[in-house]
Amino acid sequence: MDTSEHLHVERRGAVYIVTLQKPPENRLTLKLCQELIETYRKIERQLLSESSEPEGAVILKGKDAKFFTTGLDLDERETNPHASTDGFYPLLRTLLDFPFPTICLITGHTFGGACLLTMAHDYRIMNSTRGFWSMPPVNLGLHFDGMGSLLRAKVAPKVARKVLLEAHKFTGKEALEAGIVDDIAPPEQLLEKALALAETVKGRARMGVFPLLRLELYGEALRAFQGISHVHHREVSRQPKVKL
């Protein structure tokens, strides 16, 4: 598969590894989000074309141990009010509707909307020695419809409160204890752990019900992001009052 400007794609059997490589911090711009959507769809088409009962999995990771991604590009939102509507929200929708298991490898710092990007994946493995996972919209004055839907579906209410209303900075150990991530590992072992997990889960898509069963669990979130994707005629978000 072709590698795009900001992504590197590698295939190992039925498992794809997608690496974010957009300097300096893998900010989620409109272009990067659209490249990710197209990459996931290309992978989907490729796997579906190879078998009547295809198996596969996708791993998304950062290129190094410093940053996974520091979230939405808030400067871009000032000049293009539809950047998230046409990029970030459809990306979350794509992941929640993807027919194969997905794994997010949280290689380093992860802030803001990037936290929701991780939560939209089926499984999460985080760097145990470096990086914080934190959603600070309460400190920024930022909001968009459906922001809490994934948190409600995937973590306990007290954890969701700590994430969204307190902007807590979770270390890898804290994220594991809170149920935000499924496992942690030092940087040199992250990919190995993700590949082992991918080999375990890749066959679950074989009979075609995996996305339907995911919908049973996270359908509210999918519908929330469907409702604000590609919407230009009304406001679906509140612009931040400050920037960190």
C-alpha positions as CSV (number, residue, x, y, z in Angstrom):
1,M,0.0,0.0,0.0
2,D,1.2,3.5,-0.8
3,T,2.5,5.6,2.1
4,S,1.0,9.1,2.2
5,E,2.8,12.3,3.1
6,H,2.1,12.0,6.8
7,L,1.6,8.3,7.3
8,H,3.8,5.2,6.9
9,V,1.9,1.9,6.2
10,E,3.4,-1.5,6.7
11,R,1.8,-4.9,6.3
12,R,2.7,-8.0,8.2
13,G,0.4,-10.8,7.0
14,A,-3.2,-9.8,7.8
15,V,-2.0,-7.0,10.2
16,Y,-1.4,-3.5,9.1
17,I,0.8,-1.0,11.0
18,V,0.0,2.7,10.4
19,T,2.5,5.2,11.7
20,L,1.8,8.9,12.2
21,Q,4.8,10.9,11.0
22,K,3.5,14.5,10.8
23,P,6.0,16.9,12.4
24,P,6.2,18.2,14.9
25,E,3.6,16.6,17.2
26,N,1.3,14.7,14.8
27,R,-1.4,17.4,15.2
28,L,-4.7,16.2,13.8
29,T,-5.3,18.6,10.9
30,L,-8.0,18.2,8.3
31,K,-5.5,16.7,5.9
32,L,-4.1,14.2,8.3
33,C,-7.5,13.1,9.4
34,Q,-8.6,12.6,5.8
35,E,-5.4,10.7,5.0
36,L,-6.2,8.4,7.9
37,I,-9.7,7.8,6.8
38,E,-8.6,6.9,3.3
39,T,-5.8,4.7,4.6
40,Y,-8.3,2.7,6.8
41,R,-10.7,2.4,3.9
42,K,-7.9,1.2,1.6
43,I,-7.0,-1.4,4.1
44,E,-10.6,-2.5,4.4
45,R,-11.0,-2.8,0.7
46,Q,-7.8,-4.8,0.4
47,L,-8.6,-7.3,3.1
48,L,-12.2,-7.7,1.9
49,S,-11.0,-8.4,-1.6
50,E,-8.8,-11.3,-0.5
51,S,-11.3,-13.7,1.0
52,S,-15.0,-14.4,1.5
53,E,-14.3,-14.5,5.2
54,P,-11.3,-12.2,5.6
55,E,-9.4,-11.6,8.8
56,G,-7.2,-8.7,9.8
57,A,-6.3,-6.0,12.2
58,V,-4.9,-2.5,12.2
59,I,-2.4,-0.9,14.6
60,L,-2.1,2.9,14.7
61,K,1.0,4.3,16.4
62,G,3.3,7.3,16.7
63,K,6.7,7.4,15.2
64,D,8.6,7.8,18.5
65,A,8.3,7.7,22.3
66,K,7.8,11.4,22.7
67,F,4.4,12.0,21.1
68,F,1.5,9.9,19.9
69,T,-0.4,13.0,18.9
70,T,-1.1,16.3,20.8
71,G,-4.6,16.5,19.4
72,L,-6.6,18.9,17.2
73,D,-4.8,21.7,15.4
74,L,-6.7,24.6,17.1
75,D,-5.0,27.2,14.9
76,E,-6.5,25.5,11.8
77,R,-10.0,25.7,13.4
78,E,-9.7,29.5,13.6
79,T,-9.3,29.7,9.8
80,N,-11.5,26.8,8.8
81,P,-14.5,26.3,11.1
82,H,-15.3,23.0,9.3
83,A,-11.9,21.4,9.8
84,S,-13.1,19.0,12.5
85,T,-16.5,18.6,10.9
86,D,-14.9,17.4,7.6
87,G,-11.9,15.6,9.2
88,F,-11.8,14.6,12.9
89,Y,-15.4,13.7,13.5
90,P,-15.6,11.5,10.3
91,L,-12.3,9.9,11.4
92,L,-13.9,8.8,14.7
93,R,-17.0,7.6,12.8
94,T,-14.8,5.6,10.4
95,L,-13.0,3.8,13.3
96,L,-16.2,3.0,15.1
97,D,-17.6,1.5,11.9
98,F,-14.5,-0.3,10.8
99,P,-15.0,-4.1,10.0
100,F,-11.8,-5.3,11.5
101,P,-10.3,-5.0,15.0
102,T,-8.2,-1.9,15.7
103,I,-5.4,-1.3,18.2
104,C,-4.0,2.1,19.2
105,L,-0.4,2.1,20.3
106,I,-0.1,5.2,22.5
107,T,3.6,5.7,22.1
108,G,3.9,9.1,23.9
109,H,2.0,12.2,25.0
110,T,-1.6,12.2,24.0
111,F,-3.8,15.3,24.5
112,G,-7.3,16.6,23.7
113,G,-9.0,15.1,20.7
114,A,-6.2,12.6,20.4
115,C,-7.6,10.9,23.5
116,L,-10.9,10.3,21.7
117,L,-8.9,9.0,18.7
118,T,-7.4,6.4,21.0
119,M,-10.8,5.5,22.6
120,A,-12.3,5.0,19.1
121,H,-10.0,2.0,18.7
122,D,-11.0,-1.4,20.1
123,Y,-7.8,-1.8,22.1
124,R,-5.2,0.5,23.6
125,I,-1.6,-0.2,24.7
126,M,0.3,2.7,26.3
127,N,3.9,3.6,26.9
128,S,4.7,2.7,30.5
129,T,7.6,5.0,31.0
130,R,6.9,8.2,29.2
131,G,3.9,10.4,28.2
132,F,0.6,11.7,29.6
133,W,-2.9,11.0,28.3
134,S,-5.2,14.0,29.1
135,M,-8.3,15.7,27.8
136,P,-8.2,19.4,28.8
137,P,-11.3,20.9,27.2
138,V,-12.6,22.1,30.6
139,N,-9.4,24.2,30.8
140,L,-9.7,25.5,27.2
141,G,-13.4,26.3,27.0
142,L,-13.7,23.8,24.2
143,H,-16.7,21.6,23.5
144,F,-18.3,19.6,20.6
145,D,-21.5,17.5,20.5
146,G,-20.9,13.8,21.5
147,M,-17.6,14.5,23.2
148,G,-18.5,12.3,26.2
149,S,-20.2,9.5,24.3
150,L,-17.0,7.3,23.9
151,L,-16.0,7.9,27.5
152,R,-19.4,6.9,28.9
153,A,-19.2,3.7,26.8
154,K,-15.7,2.7,27.6
155,V,-14.8,3.7,31.2
156,A,-16.5,3.9,34.5
157,P,-18.4,7.1,35.4
158,K,-15.9,8.2,38.0
159,V,-13.1,7.8,35.5
160,A,-15.1,9.7,32.8
161,R,-15.6,12.5,35.3
162,K,-11.9,12.6,36.0
163,V,-11.1,12.7,32.3
164,L,-13.6,15.3,31.1
165,L,-14.4,17.5,34.1
166,E,-11.0,17.4,35.8
167,A,-8.6,17.2,32.8
168,H,-6.4,14.7,34.8
169,K,-3.1,13.8,33.3
170,F,-2.9,10.0,33.3
171,T,0.4,8.2,33.3
172,G,0.5,4.8,31.6
173,K,0.2,3.1,35.0
174,E,-2.8,5.3,36.0
175,A,-4.5,4.8,32.6
176,L,-4.2,1.0,33.0
177,E,-5.6,1.1,36.6
178,A,-8.5,3.3,35.3
179,G,-9.3,1.0,32.5
180,I,-8.5,3.6,29.8
181,V,-5.9,1.3,28.3
182,D,-5.7,-2.5,28.1
183,D,-2.0,-2.9,28.7
184,I,1.2,-0.9,29.1
185,A,4.8,-1.6,28.1
186,P,8.2,0.1,27.8
187,P,8.8,1.8,24.4
188,E,11.0,-1.0,23.1
189,Q,8.3,-3.6,23.7
190,L,5.2,-1.7,22.6
191,L,5.0,-2.9,19.0
192,E,5.8,-6.5,20.0
193,K,2.8,-6.4,22.4
194,A,0.5,-4.8,19.8
195,L,1.5,-7.4,17.1
196,A,0.8,-10.2,19.6
197,L,-2.6,-8.8,20.4
198,A,-3.3,-8.3,16.7
199,E,-2.6,-11.9,16.0
200,T,-5.0,-12.9,18.7
201,V,-7.9,-10.7,17.6
202,K,-7.5,-10.6,13.8
203,G,-9.7,-13.7,13.2
204,R,-12.7,-12.2,15.0
205,A,-13.8,-10.3,11.9
206,R,-14.0,-13.5,9.8
207,M,-17.7,-14.0,10.0
208,G,-18.6,-10.4,9.4
209,V,-20.4,-9.7,12.7
210,F,-17.5,-7.9,14.5
211,P,-18.7,-4.4,13.5
212,L,-22.3,-5.2,14.3
213,L,-21.4,-6.4,17.8
214,R,-19.2,-3.3,18.3
215,L,-22.2,-1.2,17.3
216,E,-24.2,-2.9,20.1
217,L,-21.6,-1.6,22.6
218,Y,-20.7,1.8,21.1
219,G,-23.6,2.7,18.8
220,E,-24.4,5.9,20.8
221,A,-21.0,7.2,20.1
222,L,-21.1,6.3,16.4
223,R,-24.5,8.0,16.0
224,A,-23.1,11.1,17.8
225,F,-20.2,11.5,15.4
226,Q,-22.4,10.7,12.4
227,G,-24.6,13.5,13.4
228,I,-21.8,16.1,13.4
229,S,-19.8,14.8,10.4
230,H,-19.8,17.0,7.2
231,V,-22.2,19.5,8.8
232,H,-21.8,23.1,7.6
233,H,-25.3,24.6,8.2
234,R,-25.2,24.7,12.0
235,E,-22.6,24.9,14.8
236,V,-21.7,21.6,16.4
237,S,-18.7,22.8,18.5
238,R,-17.6,25.6,20.7
239,Q,-14.3,27.2,19.8
240,P,-11.7,27.2,22.6
241,K,-11.3,30.4,24.6
242,V,-7.6,29.7,25.4
243,K,-4.8,27.6,24.1
244,L,-2.3,25.6,26.1
